[in-house]
Amino acid sequence: MKPPILDPRLQERLSEAERRFEALDVELISPEVLRSPERLRKLGRERSRLEEIVGIGRELRQAIQELEGAVELLKDSTDEELQVLAEEECACLKQRIEKLLLGLREVLVPRDPLSDRAAVVEIRAGTGGDEAGLFAADLMRMYRRLAERRGWSIELISHSEGIPGSIKAVIFTVRGQGVYGSLRYESGVHRVQRVPETESQGRIHTSAATVAVLPEAEEVDLQLDPNDLRIDVFRSSGPGGQSVNTTDSAVRITHIPTGLVVSCQDEKSQHKNKAKGLKVLRSRLLDRMVAEQEATRARARRIQVGTGDRSAKIRTYNFPQSRVTDHRIGLTLHRLDEILDGDLDEIISSLRLTEEQERLEESETGA
């Protein structure tokens, strides 16, 4: 039995992390850093992340060293009882090493700096008429239930209804720990296959809704030049009481350089509608900026996440078979009701693991 040899690329990245960790310990006690609270926080966060990597690295090296000793004992000993004990120890140590290697790979994956941001979610009914609007409402409820499960909060920004119980378009912000890092995988076209309530002959119809998940942008991310904006005000339409149609409270903001347009009319105050509209506009511009960076890096990942491509069909919800299929990773689950009730954990974790593995492979090959 040969003891495992640490992958040279993994070894090098671990050594780099250890060197940086030692350098940070020196830097953090320097007078220059101690005088700057902002820099102190930044370096403290970096040290905290590296501490986990260094800790796993130490355990891994210790386990490999112990396995080498057990292998030597197994090779040199002639005592059968001692050999049995050595074989058992080798098996346990190999299992522990595999677990530590998996953990090391996970913490070495470059972290998405936007993963802890709040998310701006846009759901729009697509092909399928009224049935598409009803499905859009189902998706809205699914994300509400997911937020409840995870202790997130939802703030409605804009809402446009179709027939009773349906949604033409809705925009809302989700806040909480790790929100964008989880919801970013929902961007794309969601397709539903079911028999509509209005279908008298029991035929299955296919409808669709699009979901766009954008990282909430902060003012420090993007400074909007007022000269780049055209702001129009108009009277709100739809339900909302007598004052809705008597004041010009609705706002339409056009970002002239990109042609992006945002409308908001849910609030009775023009000022509040403008503030909400600017928030959505910043998020769309940040999403576009991230997409351009991804394209520049020429990532050839199978999971099209954060690329700005909303045209790809990512998931099918088949009601007759109680089946949900995520087409990006070929994952099929036969528990549609639970998923529509917000139980997306298995889907999200599977997508995240696949993406992290691809990102790690990229970083190891220098892509």
N, C-alpha and C positions, 0 to 999 in steps of 0.2 A: 504494500500500500504506500503510495507516494503522498506526502503532505501537499496541500494546495499551494500554488504559487500565486501571489497577488498580481493581478493584471498590471503591467508596467504603466499604462495610462492612468489607471485608478491610483496606483502608488504615487505617481508624480503629482496628481491633483491633491491627494491627501497631504503630501509633503509641502506643497504650496500653501495649503490651508494652515498647517502647523507653523510654518515660518511666519505667515501673516498674523496668526494668533499671538505668537511671542512678540512680534513687533508692536502689536496693538497694546499689549500690557505695558510696554515702555512708553508708548505715545500717550496713553490715557493718564499718566501721572505727570506729564510735562506741564510746566506753568502756562505755556501758550494754549494748550487744549483746555486746561482747567479754567481759563479766563473766558472761554467761549462756550456757553451752555448749549448752543445749537450743535456745535461740532462735537461736544462731549456726548450728546444724545445720539448723534449719527454714528460715532465710533463705538458707542456702547451697544447699539443694535447690531452692528457688524460683528462685534466680539461675541455677543450672545448667540448669533447664528453659527459662528465658527466653533464655539465651545462645544456644540452638539456634534459637529463633524470630528473634532479632535477627540472627544470622548469615545465615539464609536471606533475611531481609528486605533485608540489605545487598547480597547477591548478586543478588537480584531487581531492586532499583532500578538496580544497575550494568548488568545485562543490558538493562533497558528503555532506559536512557540510550544504550547502545551501539546498540541497534536503531533508536532515533530518529535517531542519526547516520548509520547505514547507509541508512535510508529517505531522508534528506535528500540523501545522496550519489547515490542511485539516481535521485532526482527531478531533480537539477541537472546530472548528468554527461551528456555527449554521446558519451563514449568507450565504444564497445561492449564492449571487453574489461573496462573498469572496471565497467560495468553488470552484466556476468556475475558478476564477483567480488562485487559488492554484493548481488546477488540470492542468491548462495550463502550469504553471511554472514547475510543476513536470515532465510533458511530455518533455518540453524543456531541463530540467536539465538531465533527463535520457538519452536523445539523445546525449547531450554534454559529459556525462560521458562515454558512449559507445565509442564515437570517441576518447576521451582521453585515454581510456584503450587500444584501438587498437594502438594508437600512442606510448604508453608506451611499449607495447609488441614489437613493431617494433624496437625501439631504444635500448631495452634490449637484442636483439638478438646478440650473439657474432659476431663481425665483422670479415670477412675474411681479414687477413692482406695482402693478395695478390690482393685484388679486384681492386686496383688502378694501378696495374702494367700494362705495355704494354703486348701484347699477341703475341706469335708466332703461326701462324695458318698454318697447313699442310693439304692440300686437295689432295687426291689420287683417281684416277678412280678405281672402283672396278669391280664387275661382270657386264657383259653387252657389252664388246667390245668397239667399237667406240662410241656407244650411251652413255656408262658410261663416256667416255672422254668428250663428249659434255655436259653432265650433270655436270661434275666437273667444266667445264668452266662457266656454269650457276650459280653454287654456288659461284665461285670466283667473278662474277659480282654482285651477291646478297650482298656479304660482302663489296665490293667496294661501292655500293650504300648506304649501312647502314653507312659506314664510312663517306661518304659525308654528309648524313643527320645529323650526330652527330658531325661533325667537327673534325673527327679523320684523321690521316695521315697513309698511307700505304707505307712500304718499301719492295720491292721485294728482296728475298734472293736467291731463286732457282726456276727454271721454266723449265719444260720438256713438249713439245708439242706432240700431236698425229697427227691425220688428221687435215686439216685446220679447225680452230675454236674449237678444242678440247684440253684438257689438260690431260697428263698422271699423272703429279704430280706438285704441286706448293707449295712453302713455302714463307710466307711473314710475316712481323712484323706490327702490328697495334698499333699506339700510340695515346694517348688522355686520357681524364678523364674517369675513371671507365671502361676502355676497357676490362681487363680480367674478371672483375666482371660481365660483360654482355655477353661476347663471350664464357665464359667457358661452358655455357649450350649447345653449338653447337657441343661438342665432341661426336662422335659416327657415326653410319652408317646412311646415308641419302639415301632414296630409291625413285626412280622416276617411275611412270607408265604413259606411253604415246606411241603414234604411231610414230616411227622414220620416218624421211623423206625418208629413203631408203626402207621403208615397202610398197610394192605395194598393198597388200591385206587389208590394214587398220587394222592389228592386233596390239593390245596393248602389248608392251614389258615392262618388269621390269628390271631396271638397278640400280646400286648403286654406291655411292662414299663415302669414309670415310673422316671424318674431325677430326683432333686432334688440340685442342687449349691448348697451354702450356703457363704458366706465364713466361715472359722474366726474365731470371736469371741474376743477377748482379755478378760481380767478388767476392763481399763480401759474397754472398750466398754460393758459391761453389769454393773452391780453387782446380783447376785441377793440379794434380801431373804430370809433363812431362813424368815421368817414366811409367805412366798408359796409355799413348797415343802412338798410332802408326800412323804416318802421311805418306801417300803415295801421290805422285804427278803423274799426267798423262795428256795426251793431251785431250783438250775439244773436244766434238763432237757436231754437229748440227750447225744451222746458227750462224753467228757472224762475218763474214768478213775473210779475208785471214789469219790474225794472229792467229785465233782460233786454227787451226790444226797444227801450226808450233812451238808452245811453250808448255812446260809442266806447264800450269797455273792452271789446275783443281786440286782440293785437296780432298782426302778422309781421314777422321779422324776416327780411331777406338779406343773406350774406352775399354781397355783390361779387366778390372774387370767386366764390365757389358755386353760387347759384342755389345754395341750400335755403329752404324756406321752412319756417316754423310758425304755426298758428296756435294761439291759446285763447280760450274764451270761457273757461270754467268759472273764473272768479268774476265778481261784479265790479271789482276794482281794476281799472286799466293798469295801474302801477303794479299790482300783483300779477296780472297776466303777462306783463312785459318781463318781470323778474323770472317767472317760470319759463317763458319762451327763451330768454337768454341762457338759462340753465341747460335747456335741451339743446340749444344751438352749440354751446360750448362742448357738450358731450358728443355731439355728432362730429364736430371738428376734431376733437381728440381721437375719436374712433377712426376717423379718416387718416389722421396723422400716424396712428399705430399701424393701420393697414398698409400705408406706404412704406413704413419701416420694415414690415414683414416682407413685403414684395421685394424691397431692395436686398434683403438678406436671402431672397430666393429659396424660401423654405418649401420643400416638396413633401410636406406632411400630408397624410391621408385625411386627418381631421382638419377641416377648413374652419379654424376658430380665429376670430378677430381679424379676418382678412378683408372684411367689408363685403364679401360675396354673400348676398342674401338670397341668391337665386337657387342655390343647391337644395334639393329635397333631403332633409336630414332624418326625418322620422315619420313612420306610418302608424296610425292608431286604427286597428281593425276591430270593429265592434262585434261582428258575427263570431269571430274566433277568439275574442277577448285577448287580442295579441297586440303588442307594441314592439316595433322593430326599429332600431337605430341603424340606419344604413351605413354610417361612417365606419363602424367597427363590426357590423354584422351581428349585433346583439339582439336576440329575440326573447321577450318575456311574455308569459301567458297570465298576466294579472293586470289587465287594463284598468279595472275599477280602482285598484290600490294606487296605481300611477296617477290617474286623473284626480285622485284624492291627495296628491302631493308627495307620494312616496317615490321620489326620484333618486334616492341615494345610490342604488345599484347602478343606474345608468350613468350618473355623474361621476361616480368613483371609477367606473370602467373606462370612461372617456378620459378622465384625468390620468389614470395609470398608463394608458396607451400614449397619450401626448407626452407625458414625462419621460417615458422610455425613449421616444423619438428625439426629444430635446437632449437627453443625455447622450444618445448616440451621435447627435450633431456636434455637441460640445467636445466629445472625445475625438472626433475625426477632424475637428477644427473647422466645421462647416459654418 
